């Protein structure tokens, strides 16, 4: 099977680049089948690539965890600031009570995610060092 070449005079699309790289990898591994086109858009392809890189130990997992940790902490700060206006005694209503309950539930979930991500970062570093 002949590997596809880039279109003359035009830039390669992301799919063409992935297909050429995949076919070169398949050839190096002794396979002859062309890689199947993944379902979904470029975002799905990036997500699968990140997952595959982590599963094959080709790339670091820690940056993904740190970005997720930063996003969780940022959301915790935003929720804390938003609920400050809701808990004022003169603004307390039945609707604000529901908003407060929802905010506390979300804070609990985010706190759990922070604990899980910190633990994952700890274990990733520990496995990398020893």
C-alpha positions in Angstrom: 0.0 0.0 0.0 1.3 3.4 -0.9 1.2 6.1 1.8 -0.8 9.1 0.8 1.2 12.2 -0.1 0.3 15.8 0.8 -1.8 17.6 -1.8 0.4 19.7 -4.0 0.1 23.4 -3.4 -2.1 23.0 -0.4 -1.6 22.6 3.3 -2.3 19.2 4.8 -5.4 18.8 6.9 -5.1 17.4 10.4 -6.6 14.1 9.2 -4.0 13.8 6.4 -1.2 14.4 8.8 -2.5 11.8 11.2 -3.1 9.3 8.4 0.4 9.7 7.0 2.0 9.3 10.5 -0.3 6.3 11.3 0.7 4.6 8.1 4.4 5.2 8.7 3.9 3.7 12.2 2.0 0.7 10.8 4.8 0.1 8.3 7.4 0.3 11.0 5.4 -2.3 13.0 4.9 -4.6 10.0 1.2 -3.9 9.6 -0.3 -3.3 6.2 -3.8 -1.9 7.0 -4.4 1.8 6.9 -5.6 3.4 10.1 -9.4 3.9 10.3 -10.7 7.4 10.5 -11.8 8.1 14.0 -15.4 9.3 14.6 -15.9 12.8 15.9 -14.1 16.0 15.2 -10.6 17.2 16.0 -11.5 17.6 19.7 -12.4 13.9 20.0 -9.2 13.0 18.1 -7.1 15.1 20.5 -8.8 13.5 23.5 -8.2 10.0 22.2 -4.5 10.9 21.4 -4.0 12.2 25.0 -5.6 9.1 26.5 -3.5 6.8 24.2 -0.3 8.7 25.0 -1.0 8.3 28.7 -1.9 4.6 28.4 1.2 3.8 26.3 3.3 5.9 28.7 4.4 8.1 25.8 3.6 11.4 27.4 3.3 13.0 30.8 0.0 12.8 32.7 0.9 15.5 35.2 0.3 18.6 33.1 -3.3 17.4 32.4 -3.8 16.9 36.1 -2.4 20.3 37.0 -4.6 22.1 34.5 -7.6 20.3 35.9 -6.6 21.2 39.4 -6.2 24.9 38.5 -9.6 24.8 36.9 -11.2 23.3 40.0 -9.6 25.8 42.3 -10.6 28.7 40.0 -14.3 27.5 40.0 -14.2 27.2 43.8 -13.1 30.8 44.1 -15.8 31.9 41.7 -18.5 30.1 43.5 -17.3 31.5 46.9 -17.5 35.0 45.5 -21.0 34.5 43.9 -22.4 33.0 47.1 -21.2 35.9 49.2 -24.0 38.1 47.8 -26.6 35.4 48.3 -25.9 34.9 52.0 -26.6 38.5 53.0 -29.4 38.6 55.6 -31.3 41.3 53.9 -31.2 39.4 50.5 -32.2 36.0 51.8 -35.2 34.5 50.0 -36.4 31.0 49.1 -34.7 31.2 45.7 -31.4 32.3 47.3 -31.7 29.3 49.7 -31.9 27.0 46.6 -29.0 28.7 45.0 -27.0 28.4 48.2 -27.8 24.7 48.4 -26.7 24.1 44.8 -23.5 26.1 45.3 -22.6 24.0 48.4 -23.2 20.8 46.5 -21.0 22.0 43.7 -18.3 23.0 46.2 -18.4 19.6 47.7 -18.0 17.9 44.4 -15.1 20.3 43.4 -13.4 19.6 46.8 -13.6 15.9 46.1 -12.1 16.4 42.6 -9.3 18.5 44.1 -8.5 15.7 46.6 -8.5 13.1 43.8 -6.3 15.2 41.5 -3.8 16.0 44.2 -3.6 12.3 45.0 -3.2 11.4 41.3 -0.4 14.0 41.0 1.3 12.5 44.1 1.2 9.0 42.7 2.3 10.0 39.2 5.4 11.8 40.7 6.0 8.9 43.0 5.9 6.3 40.2 8.1 8.5 38.0 10.8 8.9 40.7 10.9 5.4 41.8 
